[in-house]
Amino acid sequence: MSNEEALDMELSSGIAAFEGKHFAIAAQCLSPLAEQGIPDAQYRMAIMAQNGLGMTVNELLAYKYMKAAAEAGLALAQHGLGFMYLEGECAERNGERAVEWFKRAAEQGLVGSQTTLAMMYEQGQGVEQDADEAKRWYRLAGFE
């Protein structure tokens, strides 16, 4: 078995444990992979650290991994980072940065981010209120 196959197996095991809500096992499998820079592992480690699943709540670790996975282009992590900025969880509340990350995920087709952006434009939250831009994002999300 090559090193790459072993990493893939470990990642698959970690993701399966995460999906099965066996968070302590997931953290054990995914932590070394997250440290190696694997976005799927970083994203799940961020979720567990943020919510204290299988580990103690660690906002710094959650932010570090969410940001790393988002910067690597993982749409779910971009959405997650957007929410961290929107809600001021694990990061300083910053509407403009939230919009920036939601846009990155929305442009990859993530409906949740498209909908969130639409609402932000509709309400003028983190951005200048813009009904046309809100409609555009709602349309892309499949509404209307």
C-alpha positions as CSV (number, residue, x, y, z in Angstrom):
1,M,0.0,0.0,0.0
2,S,1.4,3.4,-1.0
3,N,1.6,6.3,1.4
4,E,-1.1,8.1,-0.5
5,E,-3.4,5.0,-0.2
6,A,-2.8,4.9,3.5
7,L,-3.6,8.6,3.8
8,D,-6.8,8.1,1.8
9,M,-7.8,5.2,4.0
10,E,-7.1,7.2,7.2
11,L,-9.1,10.1,5.8
12,S,-12.0,7.8,4.8
13,S,-12.0,6.3,8.3
14,G,-11.9,9.7,10.0
15,I,-14.8,11.0,7.8
16,A,-16.8,7.8,8.4
17,A,-16.3,8.2,12.2
18,F,-17.3,11.9,11.9
19,E,-20.4,11.1,10.0
20,G,-21.2,8.4,12.5
21,K,-20.8,10.9,15.3
22,H,-17.9,9.0,16.8
23,F,-16.1,12.3,17.3
24,A,-13.2,11.1,19.6
25,I,-12.2,8.5,17.0
26,A,-12.7,11.0,14.2
27,A,-10.4,13.5,15.9
28,Q,-7.8,10.9,16.5
29,C,-7.8,9.9,12.7
30,L,-8.2,13.4,11.3
31,S,-5.9,15.5,13.5
32,P,-2.6,14.3,11.9
33,L,-4.1,14.7,8.5
34,A,-5.3,18.2,9.3
35,E,-1.8,19.1,10.4
36,Q,-0.5,17.8,7.1
37,G,-2.8,20.3,5.3
38,I,-5.6,18.1,4.0
39,P,-8.7,20.4,3.7
40,D,-11.3,17.7,4.3
41,A,-9.7,16.8,7.6
42,Q,-9.1,20.5,8.5
43,Y,-12.8,21.3,7.9
44,R,-14.1,18.4,10.1
45,M,-11.5,19.2,12.8
46,A,-12.7,22.8,12.8
47,I,-16.3,21.7,13.3
48,M,-15.3,19.4,16.2
49,A,-13.1,22.1,17.8
50,Q,-15.7,24.8,17.4
51,N,-18.5,22.7,18.9
52,G,-16.5,20.6,21.5
53,L,-17.2,17.3,19.7
54,G,-14.8,14.6,20.8
55,M,-12.6,17.3,22.2
56,T,-12.6,20.4,24.3
57,V,-14.0,23.5,22.6
58,N,-11.0,25.3,21.0
59,E,-11.9,28.4,19.1
60,L,-8.4,29.1,18.0
61,L,-7.9,25.7,16.5
62,A,-11.4,25.8,14.9
63,Y,-10.6,29.1,13.2
64,K,-7.1,28.0,12.1
65,Y,-8.4,24.9,10.4
66,M,-11.5,26.5,9.0
67,K,-9.4,29.3,7.5
68,A,-6.8,26.8,6.1
69,A,-9.5,24.6,4.5
70,A,-11.3,27.7,3.1
71,E,-8.1,29.1,1.6
72,A,-7.5,25.7,0.0
73,G,-10.8,26.2,-1.8
74,L,-13.1,23.9,0.1
75,A,-16.6,25.5,-0.4
76,L,-18.0,24.1,2.9
77,A,-15.1,25.6,4.8
78,Q,-15.5,28.9,3.0
79,H,-19.2,28.9,4.1
80,G,-18.1,27.9,7.6
81,L,-15.6,30.7,7.8
82,G,-18.2,33.1,6.5
83,F,-20.4,32.2,9.4
84,M,-17.6,32.6,11.9
85,Y,-17.2,36.2,10.7
86,L,-20.9,36.8,10.5
87,E,-21.7,35.5,14.0
88,G,-18.4,36.5,15.6
89,E,-17.8,32.9,16.6
90,C,-14.1,31.9,16.8
91,A,-13.3,35.1,14.9
92,E,-14.0,38.8,15.3
93,R,-17.4,39.7,13.9
94,N,-16.8,41.2,10.4
95,G,-19.7,41.4,7.9
96,E,-17.4,42.4,5.0
97,R,-15.2,39.4,5.5
98,A,-18.2,37.2,5.9
99,V,-19.5,38.3,2.5
100,E,-16.1,37.7,0.9
101,W,-16.1,34.1,2.1
102,F,-19.8,33.4,1.4
103,K,-19.2,34.7,-2.2
104,R,-16.3,32.3,-2.7
105,A,-18.5,29.4,-1.6
106,A,-21.5,30.7,-3.5
107,E,-19.5,31.0,-6.7
108,Q,-18.7,27.3,-6.3
109,G,-22.4,26.6,-6.3
110,L,-23.0,26.2,-2.6
111,V,-26.8,26.9,-2.2
112,G,-26.5,27.7,1.5
113,S,-24.0,30.5,0.8
114,Q,-26.0,31.8,-2.2
115,T,-29.1,32.1,0.1
116,T,-27.1,33.6,2.9
117,L,-25.7,36.2,0.5
118,A,-29.1,37.0,-0.8
119,M,-30.4,37.6,2.7
120,M,-27.4,39.8,3.6
121,Y,-27.9,42.0,0.5
122,E,-31.7,42.1,1.2
123,Q,-31.1,43.3,4.8
124,G,-27.9,45.3,4.1
125,Q,-25.9,43.2,6.6
126,G,-22.2,43.5,6.0
127,V,-22.9,45.0,2.6
128,E,-24.8,47.9,1.1
129,Q,-28.5,47.0,0.9
130,D,-29.1,45.9,-2.8
131,A,-32.4,44.4,-3.8
132,D,-31.2,43.5,-7.3
133,E,-28.1,41.7,-6.0
134,A,-30.3,39.9,-3.4
135,K,-32.6,38.7,-6.2
136,R,-29.6,37.6,-8.3
137,W,-28.4,35.4,-5.5
138,Y,-31.9,34.0,-4.7
139,R,-32.2,33.1,-8.4
140,L,-28.8,31.4,-8.4
141,A,-29.9,29.5,-5.3
142,G,-33.0,28.2,-7.1
143,F,-35.6,30.5,-5.6
144,E,-38.1,32.4,-7.8
